[in-house]
Amino acid sequence: MAILGEVFTDFETAYEALQKLLNSGAAYEKFKEFVSIQGGNPDLIEHPEKLPQAKYHIEVKATHCGYVGAVNAESIGMAAMHLGAGRMTKDDVIDYAAGITMVKKVGHTVSPGDTLCILHTNKEDFNEAKALAAEAFSFTDIQPEKLVYIHQIIQ
């Protein structure tokens, strides 16, 4: 984007300059400024332990051996909603302590009992979310090809 915006003429120069911003801490300070401008508390960046914490942390375990073949993002999203991280209706209140930590991803090896993901919630009834999260994972005996997250660098 910096090249397209004509701030830099080539990738190497842009990369070097941006790396300097990261290493100097200037990018970090700019990020804290953005958080503050949007009404957030930049102190939470340095002290994430001050963020809301969920009462329950439920591990979803693998029942299969092999590889994670796919993860259904919609099912994970629905599970998160049931935990309180999203709204079923516009009147629902979001619980900022709720969410899902993904432990295993596509291509990771798994054995029965391995943790696939961890559900975080303040709700005592988390069974539907746990079932949705467990069903989101599919398994295969053959290691799938690695997912490509960056398809092309445009210079």
LINMO-V216239 format. One record per pair of residues at least 4 apart in sequence whose ideal C-beta (glycine too) atoms are under 7 Angstrom apart, sorted by sequence separation. I is the first residue (numbers start at 1). J is the second residue. D is the distance in whole Angstrom. If there is no record, write none. Layout:
I;J;D / I;J;D
This chain:
1;5;6 / 9;13;6 / 10;14;7 / 11;15;6 / 12;16;6 / 13;17;6 / 14;18;6 / 15;19;6 / 16;20;7 / 17;21;7 / 18;22;7 / 19;23;6 / 20;24;6 / 25;29;6 / 26;30;6 / 27;31;6 / 28;32;7 / 29;33;6 / 30;34;7 / 31;35;7 / 32;36;6 / 33;37;6 / 34;38;6 / 36;40;7 / 43;47;6 / 44;48;6 / 72;76;7 / 73;77;6 / 74;78;6 / 75;79;6 / 76;80;6 / 77;81;6 / 78;82;7 / 79;83;7 / 81;85;6 / 88;92;6 / 104;108;4 / 110;114;5 / 126;130;6 / 127;131;6 / 128;132;6 / 129;133;6 / 130;134;6 / 131;135;6 / 132;136;6 / 140;144;6 / 2;7;4 / 3;8;5 / 8;13;5 / 21;26;5 / 22;27;5 / 35;40;4 / 71;76;7 / 80;85;4 / 81;86;4 / 87;92;4 / 121;126;5 / 2;8;5 / 8;14;4 / 21;27;5 / 36;42;5 / 44;50;6 / 80;86;6 / 104;110;6 / 35;42;5 / 44;51;6 / 81;88;6 / 87;94;6 / 119;126;6 / 3;11;7 / 86;94;7 / 121;129;7 / 8;17;7 / 85;94;7 / 32;42;4 / 35;45;7 / 84;94;7 / 85;95;7 / 104;114;7 / 119;129;6 / 3;14;6 / 84;95;3 / 119;130;6 / 2;14;5 / 103;115;5 / 104;116;5 / 32;45;6 / 85;98;4 / 103;116;6 / 84;98;4 / 85;99;5 / 103;117;6 / 119;133;6 / 83;98;4 / 102;117;5 / 103;118;7 / 83;99;7 / 101;117;6 / 117;133;6 / 100;117;5 / 101;118;4 / 80;99;6 / 100;119;6 / 101;120;7 / 80;100;5 / 79;100;6 / 99;120;5 / 116;137;5 / 98;120;6 / 97;120;6 / 98;121;5 / 76;100;6 / 98;122;7 / 97;122;6 / 95;122;6 / 110;139;7 / 100;133;7 / 71;105;7 / 71;106;6 / 68;104;5 / 70;106;6 / 83;119;6 / 107;143;6 / 68;105;6 / 69;106;7 / 83;120;7 / 84;121;6 / 107;144;5 / 68;106;5 / 83;121;4 / 84;122;6 / 106;144;6 / 68;107;7 / 84;123;6 / 107;146;6 / 67;107;6 / 68;108;5 / 79;119;7 / 83;123;6 / 67;108;7 / 106;147;6 / 67;109;6 / 68;110;6 / 54;97;4 / 67;110;7 / 83;126;6 / 52;96;5 / 53;97;6 / 54;98;6 / 66;110;7 / 52;97;4 / 65;110;7 / 64;110;7 / 65;111;5 / 82;128;5 / 83;129;5 / 65;112;6 / 82;129;4 / 62;110;4 / 64;112;7 / 62;111;7 / 63;112;6 / 62;112;6 / 79;129;4 / 82;132;7 / 62;113;7 / 61;113;6 / 62;114;5 / 61;114;7 / 79;132;4 / 61;115;6 / 62;116;5 / 78;132;5 / 79;133;4 / 61;116;7 / 59;115;5 / 60;116;5 / 60;117;5 / 75;132;5 / 76;133;6 / 79;136;7 / 59;118;5 / 60;119;7 / 58;118;7 / 75;135;6 / 76;136;5 / 57;118;6 / 58;119;4 / 75;136;4 / 57;120;6 / 72;136;4 / 56;121;5 / 71;136;6 / 54;120;4 / 56;122;7 / 71;137;6 / 54;121;5 / 55;122;5 / 54;122;6 / 58;126;6 / 70;138;5 / 68;137;6 / 69;138;5 / 56;126;6 / 60;130;6 / 69;139;6 / 68;139;6 / 69;140;4 / 58;130;6 / 67;139;7 / 60;133;5 / 66;139;5 / 67;140;5 / 60;134;5 / 66;140;6 / 64;139;4 / 66;141;5 / 69;144;6 / 67;143;5 / 67;144;6 / 11;155;5 / 10;155;7 / 3;155;6
